[in-house]
Each structure stands twice: as C-alpha cells, then as structure tokens.
C-alpha cells in the first residue's frame, strides 16, 4: 500500500495469542504446495473480487478455465471462460477496470497478444481482437492516478510496456524495458508483473527456459512505470534447490491482512519438461526496500489471512508471529505503549518472535524484540 513499509519475514507462524483481549484468525489454517492438485497448470494470475479469489492459468493449451478459492489455498476448478480457437494458449492476465466494472482478459495465442472482455470474472469472455504481434505474458497495471500500462514479453526475451488509453486501446508507442543478460537468465526474459511499493515500481520477471529446472525469478525497479528499470544485483530471488525445480512466472497479490503472496508455478521433477503445478508463498519488502520471497513444497506453513473479523470496534483482531528463526527467539515488550482497545501493554514470556498486529481500522503494527513501531 502507498506510503507504507510492510514487514515480511521468512517462516512466520500464526500466534494463538499475544495480548489479553486479542482474537486471532484461525491458527490451524495452513497451506502446502502445490495448492492445486493437478500437474500442468502454470503461469497463474489471480484477482480478488467480492470475497473470492479467481485464478487463471496456462492449462490445456487451447483455452482458459477459472479456478475459485475463498482463501488462496483451497481451489475449485470451474468452467472454461475463453477459447480463441487456436492452440498455444498461454499465460493469461485478468484485470478489473474500476471505471467500467468490466473484466479484461489478456491472452497469449500462437505468440500474439489479444484481449477479451466479460461482465463477471467467471463469465464467458468475448474476444476484442489482437493487441500486439509477437508478444506473450501480459500484465496490466493501473497506477494510483488511474493511468494504465500493459507489460508484455516480445520475442520471448525482451519486456516492453505499452501505455493504454483504456483497457483495449493503445496510447502512444511502447517502450523497451528489459532484455536477457546471460548468466542465470540464459535465453529468455519473460513473465512480467509490476507492483508499486513506497513510490517505487518493482517488476518481477522470470528467465531461463520455462521447462527447465533452472527457471527462476528476479526483479527490477524504476521510479516510473515506463522505466528505466534496473535489475536487482542479487537476482534471482527464487530459484532451484535440492527440492524446488523451476520456480517462476507468477504474480503478487495481498491477503486480507495486507501480506503479499507470490502465486507462481514450480516443476515436479528435476528434468526438462512442462510438468508444472501452482504454488503460493509469502513475499515481503525489508526496511531497505529489497524484495524477498521463499519457495516451499510439501511441508505445511501458515496460510494467508482471508477471514478478517467483521466489526467496527477499534481493537486488535489479528496477531501473527512472522518468524520462528533462532535469531528471533527473544522475549519482547511493547515499550509501555498500548494498542487500540487492547489495554496496557504487557510482557509475554510465550511471545518469542516478532508479530504483525492488525486492527480492524486497518492499522498494522510490528511488535518484536523489545520494540514497538507503526
């Protein structure tokens, strides 16, 4: 969210209670990857609309289905929402345009980029035609001023941005932003996704080859949505390990507590092929503005917060530990300050890790290691 530093830490768990008077979101809720029990889906894009998450992805190579979930963890496969009548149908992006309340599906088919429209996220999308020749992997970004920018990969190794007058109409000329640079990126640079944080534009991208276990995720930053973008010097931020293969081509969405989640795919095996599946994992910005994530598979972890209590009382409603790593294992106090409606601050011998406290007024507070701050 604009003007905030959101604290994210690897390995966070849900706290049962940190302060007297606190209530917490379902402490037993967990996720484990893959979150969709199906090999084949890849290149996911997710939107949140009226209490449900809607996911679209590369699937049968001919069309797109919609998946729905109340919590980003439990997904139900729905109807086919668009089929352009050709093969090589990949990497969709669905965008809700606030100005007209319509849903726009940006699709890749046979290395061309087009757009279709529907009046609901699970409805049948009607084709509005081609937007860009020789392009794939669309990402539509709406800035705070309402300006629209369509990002895409062209020739599978160069990322461009096209300013848009509206969701189906180009405005001006496109600008080239990123291209492959060798090293871990190898022959491809694709799958852009843009997030704005504290006035800075972060572009996630994937590189190497989508069917290779070495496929990975990096990011670049810019002061403007049209660049120039500078790649992070310690890329990639998500890459293969002994148990993780080919993590990549995802997007970022926030849960109901404002936590960022990376929705992406991994490969099933440590070999070349398109045996991919859908995953989620936390993503966070540190105090220096550096973007981090983790990749997991198989083991359970605390799930996204998706069931905020419904109340107008300004009390603390969520308490979440955000790390159990050994170097965080210390008791903490709240420095004599009180949270809204929570009473006097106290020291708790059971609260051994930092936590994010979220009130129903939307205020998020980091509490940890003898510290208290907004």
C-alpha positions as CSV (number, residue, x, y, z in Angstrom):
1,X,0.0,0.0,0.0
2,X,1.2,3.5,-0.8
3,X,3.5,5.1,1.8
4,X,4.0,2.1,4.0
5,X,6.8,-0.2,4.8
6,X,5.3,-3.7,5.2
7,X,7.5,-6.0,7.2
8,X,7.8,-9.6,5.9
9,X,9.9,-12.4,7.5
10,X,10.6,-15.9,6.4
11,X,9.0,-18.7,8.3
12,X,6.2,-16.9,10.1
13,X,3.5,-18.7,12.0
14,X,0.2,-17.8,13.5
15,X,0.3,-16.9,17.2
16,X,-2.5,-18.2,19.3
17,X,-2.4,-15.1,21.5
18,X,0.0,-12.2,22.1
19,X,-2.1,-9.8,24.2
20,X,-5.0,-10.2,26.5
21,X,-8.2,-9.2,24.7
22,X,-6.8,-10.3,21.3
23,X,-8.7,-12.6,19.0
24,X,-6.8,-14.3,16.2
25,X,-7.6,-15.7,12.8
26,X,-7.8,-19.5,12.5
27,X,-4.5,-20.6,14.0
28,X,-4.8,-24.0,12.4
29,X,-5.1,-22.8,8.8
30,X,-2.1,-24.0,6.7
31,X,-1.1,-24.4,3.1
32,X,1.3,-26.8,1.4
33,X,2.5,-26.7,-2.2
34,X,1.1,-27.4,-4.7
35,X,-2.2,-25.7,-3.8
36,X,-3.9,-27.1,-6.9
37,X,-3.6,-30.9,-7.1
38,X,-3.1,-31.0,-10.8
39,X,0.1,-31.3,-12.9
40,X,0.0,-29.0,-16.0
41,X,-1.4,-25.6,-14.8
42,X,1.2,-22.9,-14.9
43,X,1.7,-19.1,-15.4
44,X,-1.0,-18.2,-12.9
45,X,-2.8,-14.9,-12.5
46,X,-5.1,-14.1,-9.5
47,X,-7.7,-11.4,-8.8
48,X,-9.8,-10.9,-5.7
49,X,-13.4,-9.9,-6.2
50,X,-16.4,-9.9,-3.8
51,X,-14.9,-12.4,-1.3
52,X,-13.4,-14.8,-3.7
53,X,-10.1,-15.3,-5.4
54,X,-10.2,-16.1,-9.1
55,X,-7.2,-17.8,-10.7
56,X,-6.5,-18.1,-14.5
57,X,-3.5,-20.0,-15.9
58,X,-1.9,-21.9,-18.7
59,X,-3.8,-25.2,-18.9
60,X,-4.9,-27.4,-21.8
61,X,-3.0,-25.3,-24.4
62,X,-6.3,-24.4,-26.1
63,X,-8.3,-22.5,-23.6
64,X,-8.5,-21.0,-20.1
65,X,-10.5,-22.3,-17.1
66,X,-11.2,-20.3,-14.0
67,X,-10.4,-21.6,-10.5
68,X,-12.0,-20.1,-7.4
69,X,-11.0,-20.1,-3.8
70,X,-12.1,-18.3,-0.6
71,X,-8.5,-18.4,0.9
72,X,-5.8,-18.9,-1.8
73,X,-5.4,-22.4,-0.6
74,X,-8.5,-24.5,-1.4
75,X,-9.2,-24.2,-5.1
76,X,-12.2,-25.4,-7.2
77,X,-11.8,-25.7,-11.0
78,X,-14.7,-24.0,-12.8
79,X,-15.9,-23.6,-16.3
80,X,-13.9,-22.8,-19.4
81,X,-14.1,-19.0,-19.8
82,X,-12.3,-18.4,-23.1
83,X,-11.1,-20.3,-26.1
84,X,-9.6,-18.4,-29.0
85,X,-9.9,-21.3,-31.4
86,X,-6.2,-22.0,-31.8
87,X,-3.5,-23.8,-29.8
88,X,-0.6,-22.4,-27.9
89,X,-2.9,-20.5,-25.5
90,X,-0.7,-19.4,-22.5
91,X,-0.2,-17.1,-19.6
92,X,-3.5,-15.1,-19.1
93,X,-3.9,-11.9,-17.1
94,X,-7.4,-10.7,-15.9
95,X,-7.9,-7.1,-15.0
96,X,-10.9,-5.5,-13.3
97,X,-11.3,-2.0,-14.7
98,X,-12.8,0.2,-11.9
99,X,-14.1,2.8,-14.4
100,X,-16.5,0.5,-16.2
101,X,-16.6,-2.5,-13.8
102,X,-15.7,-4.9,-16.6
103,X,-13.2,-7.7,-16.6
104,X,-10.5,-7.8,-19.3
105,X,-8.6,-11.0,-20.2
106,X,-5.3,-10.5,-21.9
107,X,-4.4,-13.7,-23.6
108,X,-1.4,-15.2,-25.5
109,X,-2.2,-17.3,-28.5
110,X,0.4,-18.5,-31.0
111,X,2.8,-15.8,-29.9
112,X,0.3,-12.9,-30.3
113,X,-1.3,-10.9,-27.5
114,X,-5.0,-10.2,-27.5
115,X,-7.8,-9.1,-25.2
116,X,-11.3,-10.3,-24.4
117,X,-14.0,-8.9,-22.1
118,X,-16.7,-10.1,-19.7
119,X,-19.0,-8.6,-17.1
120,X,-18.1,-11.1,-14.4
121,X,-14.8,-12.9,-13.5
122,X,-16.3,-16.4,-14.1
123,X,-18.3,-15.5,-17.2
124,X,-17.5,-16.2,-20.9
125,X,-15.1,-13.6,-22.2
126,X,-15.8,-12.1,-25.7
127,X,-12.8,-11.6,-27.9
128,X,-11.9,-8.0,-28.7
129,X,-9.0,-8.9,-31.0
130,X,-5.3,-8.7,-31.2
131,X,-3.3,-6.0,-29.4
132,X,0.4,-6.9,-30.1
133,X,2.1,-9.1,-32.7
134,X,4.7,-11.5,-31.5
135,X,4.0,-11.0,-27.8
136,X,3.1,-13.1,-24.8
137,X,2.8,-12.8,-21.0
138,X,0.6,-9.7,-20.4
139,X,0.4,-7.8,-17.2
140,X,-2.0,-4.9,-16.9
141,X,-1.0,-2.3,-14.2
142,X,-3.2,0.6,-13.1
143,X,-1.3,3.3,-11.3
144,X,-2.6,5.4,-8.4
145,X,-3.5,8.2,-10.9
146,X,-5.7,5.8,-13.0
147,X,-3.2,5.5,-15.9
148,X,-2.9,2.1,-17.4
149,X,0.2,0.3,-18.6
150,X,0.3,-3.1,-20.4
151,X,3.5,-5.0,-19.9
152,X,4.4,-8.0,-22.1
153,X,7.3,-10.1,-23.4
154,X,8.2,-9.9,-27.0
155,X,10.2,-12.4,-28.9
156,X,10.4,-14.3,-25.6
157,X,13.4,-12.3,-24.4
158,X,12.5,-8.6,-24.3
159,X,10.0,-7.0,-21.9
160,X,8.1,-3.9,-23.1
161,X,5.5,-1.6,-21.7
162,X,2.6,-0.1,-23.7
163,X,0.7,2.9,-22.2
164,X,-3.1,2.4,-22.7
165,X,-5.9,4.9,-23.1
166,X,-8.3,2.3,-21.8
167,X,-8.1,-1.5,-21.4
168,X,-8.4,-2.2,-25.1
169,X,-6.9,0.9,-26.7
170,X,-3.1,1.6,-27.0
171,X,-1.9,5.2,-26.5
172,X,1.4,6.2,-27.9
173,X,4.4,4.0,-28.6
174,X,5.7,1.1,-26.4
175,X,9.0,1.3,-24.5
176,X,11.6,-1.5,-24.3
177,X,12.4,-2.2,-20.6
178,X,14.4,-5.4,-20.0
179,X,16.2,-8.0,-22.1
180,X,18.1,-11.2,-21.3
181,X,21.6,-10.6,-19.9
182,X,23.1,-14.1,-19.9
183,X,24.1,-15.8,-16.7
184,X,21.1,-17.2,-14.9
185,X,18.8,-15.6,-17.4
186,X,20.1,-17.6,-20.3
187,X,18.0,-17.2,-23.4
188,X,14.7,-15.8,-22.1
189,X,13.3,-12.9,-20.1
190,X,9.5,-13.1,-19.7
191,X,6.5,-13.1,-17.3
192,X,6.5,-9.5,-16.1
193,X,4.4,-8.5,-13.1
194,X,4.6,-4.9,-11.7
195,X,4.0,-3.9,-8.0
196,X,4.3,-0.4,-6.6
197,X,5.7,0.0,-3.1
198,X,6.6,3.3,-1.4
199,X,6.6,5.1,-4.7
200,X,8.9,2.6,-6.4
201,X,7.9,0.3,-9.2
202,X,9.0,-3.3,-8.8
203,X,8.9,-5.6,-11.9
204,X,9.1,-9.3,-11.2
205,X,10.2,-11.3,-14.2
206,X,11.2,-14.9,-15.0
207,X,14.2,-16.1,-17.0
208,X,16.0,-19.1,-18.5
209,X,13.5,-21.6,-20.0
210,X,10.1,-22.3,-18.6
211,X,10.5,-26.1,-18.9
212,X,14.0,-26.1,-17.3
213,X,14.6,-26.8,-13.6
214,X,16.9,-23.7,-13.6
215,X,13.9,-21.3,-14.5
216,X,13.9,-18.6,-11.8
217,X,12.5,-15.2,-10.7
218,X,14.3,-11.9,-10.5
219,X,13.1,-8.3,-10.2
220,X,14.0,-4.8,-11.4
221,X,13.0,-1.4,-10.0
222,X,12.2,2.0,-11.5
223,X,10.9,5.4,-10.5
224,X,8.4,5.4,-13.3
225,X,6.1,2.7,-14.7
226,X,7.8,3.3,-18.1
227,X,11.3,2.9,-16.7
228,X,14.2,2.8,-17.0
229,X,14.2,-0.4,-14.8
230,X,17.4,-1.5,-13.1
231,X,17.8,-5.2,-12.2
232,X,18.4,-6.2,-8.6
233,X,22.1,-7.1,-8.2
234,X,21.4,-10.2,-6.3
235,X,18.9,-11.8,-8.6
236,X,17.4,-14.4,-8.8
237,X,15.3,-14.2,-5.6
238,X,13.5,-17.5,-6.3
239,X,15.5,-20.3,-7.9
240,X,16.0,-24.1,-7.8
241,X,17.2,-26.0,-4.8
242,X,17.6,-29.7,-3.9
243,X,13.8,-30.0,-3.7
244,X,12.5,-27.0,-5.7
245,X,12.6,-27.0,-9.5
246,X,11.9,-24.3,-12.0
247,X,10.0,-21.7,-9.8
248,X,8.7,-18.9,-11.9
249,X,6.2,-16.9,-13.9
250,X,3.9,-15.7,-11.1
251,X,2.2,-12.6,-9.8
252,X,1.7,-10.9,-6.5
253,X,-1.5,-10.4,-4.5
254,X,-2.2,-9.3,-1.0
255,X,-4.3,-11.2,1.6
256,X,-6.9,-9.5,3.8
257,X,-4.2,-8.5,6.3
258,X,-2.1,-6.8,3.7
259,X,0.5,-9.6,3.4
260,X,2.0,-10.1,0.0
261,X,1.8,-13.6,-1.6
262,X,3.7,-14.8,-4.6
263,X,1.4,-17.0,-6.8
264,X,3.6,-18.9,-9.2
265,X,4.5,-22.4,-10.6
266,X,7.1,-25.0,-9.9
267,X,8.2,-28.1,-11.8
268,X,7.5,-31.6,-10.5
269,X,10.8,-33.1,-11.5
270,X,14.5,-32.2,-11.8
271,X,14.4,-32.6,-15.6
272,X,13.4,-30.6,-18.7
273,X,9.7,-30.7,-19.3
274,X,6.4,-29.0,-18.6
275,X,5.3,-31.0,-15.5
276,X,4.3,-27.8,-13.6
277,X,1.9,-27.0,-10.8
278,X,0.6,-24.0,-8.9
279,X,2.2,-22.7,-5.7
280,X,1.9,-19.8,-3.2
281,X,4.5,-18.5,-0.8
282,X,5.0,-15.2,1.1
283,X,6.7,-12.2,-0.4
284,X,7.9,-9.2,1.5
285,X,9.9,-6.0,1.4
286,X,12.6,-5.4,4.0
287,X,13.3,-2.0,5.6
288,X,15.7,-1.2,2.7
289,X,13.0,-1.8,0.1
290,X,14.6,-5.1,-1.0
291,X,12.1,-7.7,-2.2
292,X,12.2,-11.2,-0.8
293,X,10.4,-14.5,-1.1
294,X,10.7,-18.1,-0.2
295,X,9.9,-21.3,-2.1
296,X,8.3,-24.3,-0.4
297,X,7.0,-27.7,-1.4
298,X,5.2,-30.4,0.5
299,X,5.5,-29.1,4.1
300,X,2.7,-27.1,5.8
301,X,3.0,-23.4,6.5
302,X,0.6,-20.8,7.9
303,X,-2.0,-19.8,5.3
304,X,-2.9,-16.4,4.1
305,X,-5.2,-14.3,6.2
306,X,-8.5,-14.3,4.4
307,X,-11.2,-14.1,7.2
308,X,-10.8,-10.8,8.9
309,X,-13.4,-10.4,11.7
310,X,-16.4,-8.2,10.8
311,X,-16.6,-5.5,13.5
312,X,-16.3,-1.7,13.8
313,X,-14.6,-1.9,17.2
314,X,-11.1,-0.5,17.1
315,X,-9.5,-3.4,18.9
316,X,-6.7,-5.8,17.9
317,X,-8.1,-8.6,15.9
318,X,-5.1,-10.4,14.4
319,X,-1.9,-11.5,16.0
320,X,0.6,-13.2,13.8
321,X,4.2,-14.3,14.5
322,X,6.2,-13.6,11.4
323,X,9.3,-15.6,12.3
324,X,10.5,-18.5,14.4
325,X,14.0,-18.5,13.2
326,X,16.5,-18.9,16.0
327,X,18.0,-15.4,15.9
328,X,14.5,-14.0,16.7
329,X,13.9,-16.1,19.8
330,X,13.8,-13.5,22.4
331,X,11.0,-12.1,24.6
332,X,9.7,-8.7,23.8
333,X,7.9,-5.8,25.5
334,X,5.7,-3.2,23.9
335,X,7.8,-0.4,25.3
336,X,5.0,0.7,27.6
337,X,2.7,1.6,24.7
338,X,-0.9,0.3,24.2
339,X,-2.6,-0.9,21.1
340,X,-6.1,0.4,20.4
341,X,-8.6,-1.3,22.7
342,X,-6.1,-3.8,23.9
343,X,-5.4,-2.2,27.3
344,X,-2.0,-1.7,28.8
345,X,1.0,-3.2,27.1
346,X,2.5,-6.2,28.8
347,X,5.5,-8.5,28.6
348,X,4.7,-12.1,27.5
349,X,7.1,-15.0,28.1
350,X,5.3,-17.0,25.5
351,X,5.6,-14.4,22.7
352,X,9.1,-15.3,21.5
353,X,9.0,-13.9,17.9
354,X,8.1,-10.6,16.2
355,X,4.5,-10.2,15.2
356,X,2.3,-8.1,13.0
357,X,-0.7,-6.8,14.8
358,X,-3.6,-5.8,12.6
359,X,-6.6,-3.8,13.9
360,X,-10.0,-3.6,12.3
361,X,-9.2,0.0,11.5
362,X,-6.6,-1.3,9.1
363,X,-3.6,-0.2,11.1
364,X,-0.7,-2.7,11.0
365,X,2.0,-2.6,13.8
366,X,5.2,-4.5,14.0
367,X,5.9,-5.8,17.6
368,X,9.1,-7.6,18.3
369,X,12.4,-7.8,20.1
370,X,11.8,-5.1,22.7
371,X,10.3,-2.8,20.0
372,X,7.1,-1.2,19.1
373,X,6.5,0.8,16.0
374,X,3.9,1.7,13.4
